[in-house]
Amino acid sequence: MAVHFGTDGIRGHAYEEITVDLAYRLGRAVGETFDVPVFVGYDTRESSPVLAAAVLAGLADVGAVAHNLGVFTTPGVAVIAQRRAGAGIVVSASHNPFYDNGLKVLGVGGGKLDVRTERAVEDALNAAPGPGRATFADVAVDATAEREYAEHLRDLVPGDLSGLHLVLDCANGAASHVAHQLFEGTGARVTTIHDTPNGTNINLDCGSTHPDDLRATVVRLGADLGLAFDGDADRLIAVDARGTLRNGDDLAVLFSIEGQARGELDGVVVTVMSNLGLRRALRERGVEIVETDVGDRNILAALEERSWNFGAEQSGHLIFRHMSPTGDGLLTGMLVADMVARFGPLADQCDAAWERVPQDLINIASSEYDDFAVREMFDDECRQRNVASGDVRLLIRPSGTEPLVRVMVEALDGSFVTNFTTRVRTHFFGAPSGPA
């Protein structure tokens, strides 16, 4: 069966869908498609070193120049590929549990693949032979790359953060190897949690998708700011000193306002998931907004098309195109901390900048989803309340990484959101409950 790339490479259960054979053939395919050095990095899940060894073997077997970066963040691989004029392969399933894994290809210079190149890699992958052997030779890790990446980030954000106490949640992922030293180098007082990966605890009740422990730690320690990364550290969620979660929408508003004040903002690219309050706040300030489907790849494409520099996803992918070839959670975290050092508490900045519109998201198994029922409940709620179309929004989209349908609703009237989501949860799950 032919393999095709999804919204973020190839992802699935390790050793079942993401097999050693597939990893090896991908290595061969990339080596045949690109005539440049290829840099391979991987996250901390137990299957990643095995799959990365297969990738490196595939590259070597077609004569490609391959470099093993070891445990490395996805944006870090992109930066090294950019700085060393190469391509990249990342073995990671990002925010997914440890038993999943994925294979992502970065083009020459570390950017996303264009459609033509992606198809060329797919064709080469599907035509490639398997490894014909069960074990692969070890490839020495490039010991200079991590320092080069960290120094690059400090060059981008050279500010003094010595007045701040930061708490970093590394998700027991790829950031665990670099985050503490990087932020400590800014002069900040740094407390790090979930930075002891064991192969099975990546993203487990921690990181950007599970920030409760970070929130509690920030409040308990009286810290100024909490920063949560995901497994491959390409996204960031912040926690202010009150313990309030500040997602990509909060940060997008703040960075847009600062960019506009500096005269450096042409416009902002957001996704369909971005909160209605963000749109209202930016339009009131005369900021042009372009909306794309979910996915940092779509944001990057829109930015490149317009030669704009900034785009953001609610989930914490923030892209500073003039600084990095892809979204980078560590870079975003440093920029947020620098903003707090210069302008004061994150909570005060967010409160002054915008007002979030009530929003809720429900994840429903694809096999159980009934589109007609959901839309009928929404239309009925609108009729009962005589709601204006511009005051409420329903978004239904299949997940690009999991067998789920995501139902998002938002409205100026919070009771609309509560009533609608209660009806949906009762219909699909049998009883009303908290956010899915």
N, C-alpha and C positions, 0 to 999 in steps of 0.2 A: 504493500500500500504506500502510495506516494506521501511524503512528508511536506507540509506547508507551514510557513511561519505564521504565527498569530500576531496579535497586536504588540506583543513584546517578545518576539523570538518564539521558541518552542518550549512548552512547559507541560509538566505532567508528573505522575508518580515516578520516583527514582527507581531504576532497574526494571520497571514495567513498561512505561512509555518513553522515559528518558534513559535509554540503555547505553551500555558501554559501546555496543556496536554503532549506535546512532552518533554518539560523541566522536568516535574515531572517524566515521564517514564525514561528519561535519568538518573535522580538522582537515581532512583531505580536500573537501570541497572549497574551503576558504583558502587553503594553500594553492589550489589550482586557479582560483578566481582572482586573487590579488598577488601582485608581484612586489610586495613590500614586506617588511618584518611584521610578524603577528605576535601580539602581546596577550597572554592568557592569564586571567585572574579568576579566583573562585571564592565563594563564601564559606561559612563555617559548618554547614550541615555535613553529616557523616559521609554522604555519597559524593561530595564535591571533589575531594582529592582524587578519587578513583576515576571519575568522569573527566576531570582535567587531564589526568595522565593519558587517557585515551585520545583526547583532543590533541595533545602535544605529539603523541605518536603518529596520528594521522597527518599532522602538519609535516613532521620529519620525513614520513614515508614518501611524500611528493616533493621533497627537497626544499620546503619552505624554511625561512629563517624564523625560528620560534623562540620566544622568551617566556619563561615561567615566572610570573609575578607573585605566585603563592596566594595566600589569603589577601584579597584586595577588594576595595569597594568598586562597584560598577563605574561610577564617575571617575574614580581614580584610574582605572584602566583606560577610560576615554582620554583623560589628560595625558597619560604617558604615550598613548597612540598619537595624540596631537603633537606633543613636544618632540617625539622621535620619528615622526612621519611614517607611521605604520597603521595597521588595522588591529582590531581587538576581538577576542572571544571571552565572554564571561559565563562561568558556570554558576548559576544562582537562580532561585525561584523567588527572589525579592522578599515580600512580606508573607509568603506562604509557609505552612508548617514544614518541619524538617524532612518529612517523608516525601515531599515533592522536590523536584529540581527543574532546572531549565537551562537552555543554551541560547545565548544572545550574541549576535554578530554586530560589531561596530565597524563602520566603514573607514576608509583611509582618512586619518585626521581625527578619528574618534567619534564621528557623527553617526546619525541613523543612516541605514541603507536606503538609497532611493529604490524605486520600484524595479527598475531594470536590473540593478545589481542584486537585489534580493532574489529575483527570479533566476538569475544566473547561478547564485549560490544554491538555491533550491534544486535546480536541474542537476548541478554537479553532485549534490548530496544524494539525490535519488539514483544517480548512475554509479556512485562510488562503491567499490567492493568493501567487504568487511575486513577486519584486521587479520583474520587467520591465525590468531594467537591469543592466549588468555592473559598474559602479563606484558607489561611495558616497562621500558627502562626509565629510571628516575632522571628527571631533568632538574639541574640545580636552579634554585630560586635566585632571581636577580635581587641582590641585597641592597642595591642603590635606589630602586624605584620608589619605595615608600618614603624615603627622606626627600627625594625629588618632588614627589607629589605634595608632601606637607609644606615644603619650602615654597612651592608654587602658590598654595593657598594663603600662606602668610604674606607673600608679595601682593596678592590681590586685596587682602584685608589687613593692613599693617597696624591697625589701631591698638591703643593701649586699653586693655580691659581690666586693669589691676584693681579697680574699685568694685568689681562684681564677684558674686559667688554663684557659680553655675553648677547645675546638676545635669549630667549627661546620661541618658539611657541608650545603651549601645545595642539593645535587642539581642545580645549574645551573638551578634553577627559580625560582618566584616569591619565595621567601625571600631570594634573592640580592640583592634591592634594599633589604632592610630589616634583615636579621638582624645584620650586624656592628655597625651604629650602635646598634641597640636594646640589644644585650648589652654593648657598650662603655659605654653610658650607665649601667650598673649598677656601674661601677668595676672590672669584671673585666678581666683581660688576655685578649684575644680573638685567636685565629688562625682564619681562615676559609679553607676549601677548597671547590672546585667551586662557585664563585660568579661564573663568567664565562660566562653562557649565550650560545650562538651560534645558537640555533634548532633545532639537531639533537642537542645533547648533554644535554638534560634527562633525568635519571635514568640516564644512560649510565655504568654501572660506578661509581655513586655514590649517595648519598642513603640513605634508610631501608631500601630493598630491596637495596642493595649496599654494606654498611658496612665492607668490608675495608680500604679506604684510610683511613677514619676511625680504625679500630682501630690501624692501624700508625702513624698520625700522632700519636695520643694517647700511645702508648708511646714513640715516638722523641723527642717533645718533653718527656716527663715531665709531661704536663698532668694536671689534676685530673679532667676530665670531657670527654667528647665527646658532641655532640648532632647527630643526623642527621635532616633533614627529607625529605619527598618533594616531588614536583614542584609541588604546590599548597599544601604546608606545613600540611595538616590533621592529619598524624600525626607522631610522634616516636619514634625509637629512640635509646637512650642507650648510651654506652660508658664503663665505669668506668676508673679509673687503671691497672688491670692489663691493659686491653685487652679485657675481657670484655664481650660484648654483653648489654645489659639491655633486654628488650622490654617490651611493654605489661603483661604479667603481673607482672614484677618491680615496675614502677612502681605498678600497681594495688594490690599488697600493701602497699607502703610508704605510699601515700596513704590507704589504708583504715585502717591502724594509726594514722596521725597524726590522721585525722578522728575515729576512735573515742576517742583520748586527749583530744581537745578537746571531746568530746560533741557533735560536729557531723555524725555519720554515722548515718543511719537504716538504710542497707543499701547493697549494691553490685550493680550490673547488669553481668554479664559475658556472653560469648557461648559457644556450644558449642565453640569452639576453645580456650578458656582452659584452662590446664594443670590437671591434677588436683591438683597440689601447691598451687596457689592456693586451690582449694576447701578442701583439708584445713587449710591454714594459717588461713584466715579463719573457718572453722567452729569450729576450736579456740578462737578468740578470741570466739566468740559473735556473729560478724557475719552478718547475714542476706544471702543471695545469691539473686538472680533471674537465670536464664539465658535468653538470647534467641538467635535465629538470628544469623548473621554480618551485620554492617552497622551503621554508626553510627546510621542511621535507626531501626533496631530498638531500639538502646540508648536513644536519646532518647525514643522512644514509651513504653518501660517506665519510664523515669525520670519522665516527665510523668504517667503513670498513677498513680504512687505518691507523687508530689511529693518524690522523692529527688533528691540533687544529684550523685552520682558514679557513673560507669560507665566501662568500659574494654574495649578489644579488644586481643588479643595483638599485632596488627599495629602498634599504636602510636596508635590513636585513643583518646584519653582525654578524657572529657567532664566538665567541671566546670560543671554546669548553672546554678549560682548566679553564675558568672563570665562565661559565654559562651554564645551561642545554639547553638553547635556545637563539635565538637572543633577544637582549635587547637594545632598543633605548637609554635609560638613561645611561647604561654602555658605549655604543658606544660613546655617546655625551661626557661623561667625559674623555674617552680615546682620542678623537679628541682634546678637549680643552687642555688636558695635553700635547699632541703633539705640539700644537701651542705654549704653554708656554715654551716648551723646545727647539723647532727648528725654531720658527718664524712664520710669516704669512702663513696661509693656502694656499693662492693664489701662493705665491712663491714656496712652497713645491710642489704643484700640477704641476705648470709650469715646474719645473725642473725634475719631475719624469716621465712624460709621455705626449703623445699627443693624444687627443681624435680623433677618426675617425668619420667623418660626419655620423650621424645616425638619422633616423626618425621612428616614430611609429604611425600607423593609426589604430584606433579602428572602426570596422565595425560590425553592427548588424548581428548576426548569421543568421537571417532569410533572409537577403539581400545579404549575401556574395556569391561570384562566384569565386571559386578557379581557374577554367580554365582561366578566364579573367585576374586575377592577375598574374598568372604564364606566360601567353602569353605576357603580357605587360613587365614583367621582362626580359624574353628571348629576346624579340624584342629590348629592350634597350641595352642588352648585345651585340647583333649582330651588332647593329648600331655603337656602340662605340668600338667594338672589345676588350672587357674588359677581363682581365685574371681572372680565377676563384678564385684565392687567394686574389684578390683585391676588391671583392664585395661579399655581403652575403645577402640572403633573408631568413627570418624566418617567418613562418606562424603557429600560434598556437591558439587554442580556450582558452579563459579565463577560469580559474578554479573557479572564483567567480562571473562572470557576463555573461549575454547572448551575448557575443561579440567574434569576431575573431580578433586577434591582428596581424597586418602585420608590420613587422619590416624590414627595409632595411638599409644597411650601405655600404659605399664604400670609398676607398682612395680619389677618385674624388668626391668632394661635389656636382658638377653639375649633376652627375648620380643620386644621392639621390633626388635632387630637381626635376629633370625631371620625374623620375619614380613616386614619390609621387604625383606630380601634375596630372599625368595621372590617377592614382588610385583615387584620390579625385574627379576629374572631372567625372570619370566613375560612382562612387557610390553616390556622393553628389551633382553633377550637376554643380559645379564650383570649381575652385582651392581655397584653403583657407590655413590658418596657421595650425600648428600641431593639431591633434585631441586630 
